[in-house]
Amino acid sequence: MPDSTGLGLARRTIEAGMEILARGDYWGYNTHCVEAKSDARDAGQVFRYLRGPMHGRLLDLTYTDAAALYNSPPPTWVAAALMEWQPQL
C-alpha cells in the first residue's frame, strides 16, 4: 500500500509537470511525462494549447489500484489527482 513518502513524491512530480505545462514548454512537459510515466502526456499538451496560458494547483491527491485498467498484476498503484486550472491574467 502506498505511504506518505510515495504520495509526497507523486505530489512533487505532478506539481513539477503542472509548472512546466503552465509555461507552455511542450517538449519539456513531454519529457517530464515520459520520465514520470504519466499518461497525461498528450491530453495535458492539448489542454494547454486549447486553453492558452494558465496556472494550476493540486487540490487533492490519493492513490488507486489501476491493475484492471492497465491489465497488470494487482496491486498497480497510481496517483489520482484533483487539479484546478485558471486562466493567466
Backbone as JSON Lines, residues from 0, in Angstrom:
{"i":0,"aa":"M","n":[0.85,-1.18,0.0],"ca":[0.0,0.0,0.0],"c":[0.9,1.24,0.0]}
{"i":1,"aa":"P","n":[0.57,2.25,-0.83],"ca":[1.37,3.47,-0.85],"c":[1.41,4.15,0.52]}
{"i":2,"aa":"D","n":[2.51,4.85,0.76],"ca":[2.65,5.55,2.04],"c":[2.86,7.04,1.78]}
{"i":3,"aa":"S","n":[3.06,7.8,2.84],"ca":[3.2,9.25,2.71],"c":[4.44,9.64,1.9]}
{"i":4,"aa":"T","n":[5.48,8.82,1.95],"ca":[6.69,9.1,1.16],"c":[6.38,9.02,-0.33]}
{"i":5,"aa":"G","n":[5.68,7.96,-0.72],"ca":[5.31,7.8,-2.12],"c":[4.34,8.86,-2.6]}
{"i":6,"aa":"L","n":[3.37,9.2,-1.76],"ca":[2.43,10.26,-2.13],"c":[3.13,11.61,-2.2]}
{"i":7,"aa":"G","n":[4.12,11.84,-1.36],"ca":[4.89,13.08,-1.42],"c":[5.65,13.19,-2.73]}
{"i":8,"aa":"L","n":[6.27,12.08,-3.14],"ca":[6.97,12.06,-4.42],"c":[5.98,12.3,-5.56]}
{"i":9,"aa":"A","n":[4.84,11.66,-5.51],"ca":[3.81,11.86,-6.54],"c":[3.39,13.33,-6.6]}
{"i":10,"aa":"R","n":[3.17,13.93,-5.45],"ca":[2.76,15.34,-5.4],"c":[3.81,16.24,-6.03]}
{"i":11,"aa":"R","n":[5.07,16.05,-5.65],"ca":[6.15,16.88,-6.21],"c":[6.28,16.69,-7.72]}
{"i":12,"aa":"T","n":[6.13,15.46,-8.17],"ca":[6.26,15.16,-9.6],"c":[5.11,15.78,-10.39]}
{"i":13,"aa":"I","n":[3.89,15.65,-9.88],"ca":[2.73,16.24,-10.55],"c":[2.84,17.76,-10.57]}
{"i":14,"aa":"E","n":[3.2,18.36,-9.46],"ca":[3.33,19.81,-9.41],"c":[4.42,20.32,-10.34]}
{"i":15,"aa":"A","n":[5.51,19.57,-10.46],"ca":[6.58,19.96,-11.4],"c":[6.05,19.93,-12.83]}
{"i":16,"aa":"G","n":[5.29,18.9,-13.17],"ca":[4.7,18.81,-14.5],"c":[3.72,19.94,-14.77]}
{"i":17,"aa":"M","n":[2.95,20.31,-13.75],"ca":[2.0,21.41,-13.91],"c":[2.72,22.72,-14.17]}
{"i":18,"aa":"E","n":[3.86,22.94,-13.5],"ca":[4.64,24.16,-13.71],"c":[5.2,24.21,-15.13]}
{"i":19,"aa":"I","n":[5.68,23.08,-15.62],"ca":[6.22,23.02,-16.98],"c":[5.11,23.3,-17.99]}
{"i":20,"aa":"L","n":[3.97,22.7,-17.79],"ca":[2.84,22.89,-18.7],"c":[2.34,24.33,-18.65]}
{"i":21,"aa":"A","n":[2.3,24.92,-17.48],"ca":[1.86,26.31,-17.34],"c":[2.75,27.26,-18.15]}
{"i":22,"aa":"R","n":[4.03,26.95,-18.25],"ca":[4.97,27.78,-19.03],"c":[4.77,27.6,-20.53]}
{"i":23,"aa":"G","n":[4.03,26.58,-20.92],"ca":[3.86,26.29,-22.34],"c":[5.06,25.59,-22.95]}
{"i":24,"aa":"D","n":[5.86,24.95,-22.11],"ca":[7.04,24.21,-22.56],"c":[6.6,22.79,-22.93]}
{"i":25,"aa":"Y","n":[6.09,22.64,-24.16],"ca":[5.53,21.36,-24.58],"c":[6.56,20.25,-24.62]}
{"i":26,"aa":"W","n":[7.75,20.53,-25.14],"ca":[8.77,19.48,-25.19],"c":[9.23,19.11,-23.78]}
{"i":27,"aa":"G","n":[9.39,20.09,-22.92],"ca":[9.76,19.81,-21.53],"c":[8.7,18.98,-20.83]}
{"i":28,"aa":"Y","n":[7.42,19.29,-21.1],"ca":[6.32,18.53,-20.49],"c":[6.3,17.1,-21.04]}
{"i":29,"aa":"N","n":[6.53,16.95,-22.33],"ca":[6.6,15.62,-22.93],"c":[7.69,14.79,-22.25]}
{"i":30,"aa":"T","n":[8.86,15.38,-22.11],"ca":[9.98,14.69,-21.46],"c":[9.65,14.35,-20.01]}
{"i":31,"aa":"H","n":[9.07,15.3,-19.31],"ca":[8.67,15.07,-17.91],"c":[7.71,13.87,-17.81]}
{"i":32,"aa":"C","n":[6.72,13.83,-18.69],"ca":[5.73,12.74,-18.65],"c":[6.36,11.38,-18.93]}
{"i":33,"aa":"V","n":[7.29,11.35,-19.85],"ca":[7.98,10.08,-20.14],"c":[8.75,9.63,-18.91]}
{"i":34,"aa":"E","n":[9.49,10.53,-18.3],"ca":[10.28,10.19,-17.11],"c":[9.39,9.82,-15.93]}
{"i":35,"aa":"A","n":[8.25,10.5,-15.78],"ca":[7.35,10.25,-14.65],"c":[6.37,9.12,-14.92]}
{"i":36,"aa":"K","n":[6.39,8.59,-16.14],"ca":[5.45,7.54,-16.56],"c":[4.0,8.02,-16.42]}
{"i":37,"aa":"S","n":[3.79,9.27,-16.84],"ca":[2.46,9.88,-16.77],"c":[1.69,9.59,-18.05]}
{"i":38,"aa":"D","n":[0.42,9.23,-17.89],"ca":[-0.42,9.0,-19.07],"c":[-1.14,10.28,-19.5]}
{"i":39,"aa":"A","n":[-0.77,11.42,-18.9],"ca":[-1.4,12.71,-19.25],"c":[-0.58,13.46,-20.31]}
{"i":40,"aa":"R","n":[0.38,12.79,-20.92],"ca":[1.28,13.46,-21.85],"c":[0.52,14.15,-22.99]}
{"i":41,"aa":"D","n":[-0.28,13.43,-23.71],"ca":[-0.98,14.02,-24.86],"c":[-2.1,14.94,-24.41]}
{"i":42,"aa":"A","n":[-2.93,14.49,-23.48],"ca":[-4.08,15.28,-23.04],"c":[-3.64,16.6,-22.41]}
{"i":43,"aa":"G","n":[-2.59,16.58,-21.63],"ca":[-2.11,17.8,-20.98],"c":[-1.67,18.84,-22.0]}
{"i":44,"aa":"Q","n":[-0.95,18.41,-23.01],"ca":[-0.46,19.35,-24.02],"c":[-1.6,19.91,-24.86]}
{"i":45,"aa":"V","n":[-2.54,19.08,-25.22],"ca":[-3.7,19.55,-25.99],"c":[-4.53,20.52,-25.16]}
{"i":46,"aa":"F","n":[-4.74,20.18,-23.89],"ca":[-5.5,21.05,-22.99],"c":[-4.83,22.42,-22.9]}
{"i":47,"aa":"R","n":[-3.53,22.46,-22.7],"ca":[-2.8,23.73,-22.59],"c":[-2.87,24.52,-23.89]}
{"i":48,"aa":"Y","n":[-2.74,23.84,-25.01],"ca":[-2.78,24.5,-26.3],"c":[-4.15,25.14,-26.55]}
{"i":49,"aa":"L","n":[-5.21,24.41,-26.24],"ca":[-6.56,24.91,-26.47],"c":[-6.95,26.01,-25.48]}
{"i":50,"aa":"R","n":[-6.56,25.88,-24.24],"ca":[-6.94,26.85,-23.21],"c":[-6.01,28.06,-23.16]}
{"i":51,"aa":"G","n":[-4.79,27.91,-23.62],"ca":[-3.85,29.03,-23.59],"c":[-3.17,29.14,-22.23]}
{"i":52,"aa":"P","n":[-2.51,30.28,-22.01],"ca":[-1.77,30.47,-20.76],"c":[-2.68,30.33,-19.53]}
{"i":53,"aa":"M","n":[-2.2,29.55,-18.58],"ca":[-2.95,29.31,-17.36],"c":[-2.0,28.86,-16.27]}
{"i":54,"aa":"H","n":[-2.49,28.85,-15.05],"ca":[-1.71,28.32,-13.93],"c":[-2.61,27.33,-13.18]}
{"i":55,"aa":"G","n":[-1.96,26.34,-12.6],"ca":[-2.73,25.3,-11.94],"c":[-2.26,25.05,-10.52]}
{"i":56,"aa":"R","n":[-3.1,24.36,-9.8],"ca":[-2.69,23.92,-8.46],"c":[-3.34,22.57,-8.18]}
{"i":57,"aa":"L","n":[-2.66,21.81,-7.39],"ca":[-3.11,20.48,-6.99],"c":[-4.0,20.62,-5.77]}
{"i":58,"aa":"L","n":[-5.26,20.25,-5.9],"ca":[-6.21,20.39,-4.81],"c":[-6.22,19.19,-3.87]}
{"i":59,"aa":"D","n":[-6.07,18.0,-4.44],"ca":[-6.12,16.79,-3.62],"c":[-5.36,15.68,-4.35]}
{"i":60,"aa":"L","n":[-4.88,14.72,-3.59],"ca":[-4.12,13.62,-4.15],"c":[-4.38,12.37,-3.33]}
{"i":61,"aa":"T","n":[-4.64,11.29,-4.02],"ca":[-4.79,9.99,-3.38],"c":[-4.2,8.94,-4.31]}
{"i":62,"aa":"Y","n":[-4.47,7.7,-4.05],"ca":[-3.96,6.63,-4.9],"c":[-5.1,5.65,-5.18]}
{"i":63,"aa":"T","n":[-4.91,4.89,-6.24],"ca":[-5.89,3.88,-6.59],"c":[-5.17,2.71,-7.25]}
{"i":64,"aa":"D","n":[-5.76,1.55,-7.15],"ca":[-5.21,0.36,-7.79],"c":[-5.77,0.29,-9.2]}
{"i":65,"aa":"A","n":[-4.91,0.49,-10.19],"ca":[-5.32,0.52,-11.59],"c":[-4.94,-0.76,-12.32]}
{"i":66,"aa":"A","n":[-4.84,-1.88,-11.61],"ca":[-4.44,-3.14,-12.23],"c":[-5.34,-3.51,-13.4]}
{"i":67,"aa":"A","n":[-6.65,-3.38,-13.23],"ca":[-7.59,-3.75,-14.3],"c":[-7.44,-2.81,-15.49]}
{"i":68,"aa":"L","n":[-7.24,-1.54,-15.23],"ca":[-7.1,-0.55,-16.29],"c":[-5.88,-0.83,-17.16]}
{"i":69,"aa":"Y","n":[-4.78,-1.22,-16.53],"ca":[-3.53,-1.47,-17.26],"c":[-3.28,-2.95,-17.54]}
{"i":70,"aa":"N","n":[-4.26,-3.78,-17.19],"ca":[-4.12,-5.23,-17.39],"c":[-2.8,-5.72,-16.79]}
{"i":71,"aa":"S","n":[-2.56,-5.33,-15.55],"ca":[-1.33,-5.65,-14.83],"c":[-1.68,-6.39,-13.54]}
{"i":72,"aa":"P","n":[-0.71,-7.09,-12.97],"ca":[-0.99,-7.78,-11.72],"c":[-1.26,-6.79,-10.58]}
{"i":73,"aa":"P","n":[-2.24,-7.1,-9.75],"ca":[-2.52,-6.21,-8.61],"c":[-1.46,-6.37,-7.52]}
{"i":74,"aa":"P","n":[-1.2,-5.37,-6.74],"ca":[-1.72,-4.02,-6.96],"c":[-0.83,-3.25,-7.93]}
{"i":75,"aa":"T","n":[-1.42,-2.41,-8.72],"ca":[-0.71,-1.49,-9.61],"c":[-1.15,-0.1,-9.2]}
{"i":76,"aa":"W","n":[-0.41,0.48,-8.26],"ca":[-0.8,1.77,-7.68],"c":[-0.51,2.91,-8.62]}
{"i":77,"aa":"V","n":[-1.46,3.82,-8.73],"ca":[-1.27,5.05,-9.49],"c":[-1.79,6.22,-8.66]}
{"i":78,"aa":"A","n":[-1.22,7.39,-8.9],"ca":[-1.68,8.61,-8.23],"c":[-2.97,9.08,-8.9]}
{"i":79,"aa":"A","n":[-3.89,9.53,-8.1],"ca":[-5.15,10.1,-8.58],"c":[-5.23,11.53,-8.07]}
{"i":80,"aa":"A","n":[-5.11,12.49,-8.97],"ca":[-5.01,13.89,-8.59],"c":[-6.24,14.69,-9.01]}
{"i":81,"aa":"L","n":[-6.62,15.63,-8.17],"ca":[-7.65,16.61,-8.49],"c":[-6.93,17.94,-8.66]}
{"i":82,"aa":"M","n":[-7.03,18.53,-9.85],"ca":[-6.33,19.76,-10.17],"c":[-7.31,20.86,-10.52]}
{"i":83,"aa":"E","n":[-6.85,22.09,-10.33],"ca":[-7.61,23.26,-10.77],"c":[-6.71,24.09,-11.67]}
{"i":84,"aa":"W","n":[-7.24,24.49,-12.82],"ca":[-6.52,25.36,-13.73],"c":[-7.3,26.65,-13.92]}
{"i":85,"aa":"Q","n":[-6.62,27.77,-13.84],"ca":[-7.23,29.08,-14.02],"c":[-6.49,29.84,-15.13]}
{"i":86,"aa":"P","n":[-7.23,30.6,-15.94],"ca":[-6.56,31.4,-16.97],"c":[-5.56,32.36,-16.34]}
{"i":87,"aa":"Q","n":[-4.47,32.57,-17.05],"ca":[-3.47,33.52,-16.58],"c":[-3.91,34.92,-16.99]}
{"i":88,"aa":"L","n":[-3.93,35.82,-16.08],"ca":[-4.38,37.19,-16.37],"c":[-3.24,38.1,-16.73]}
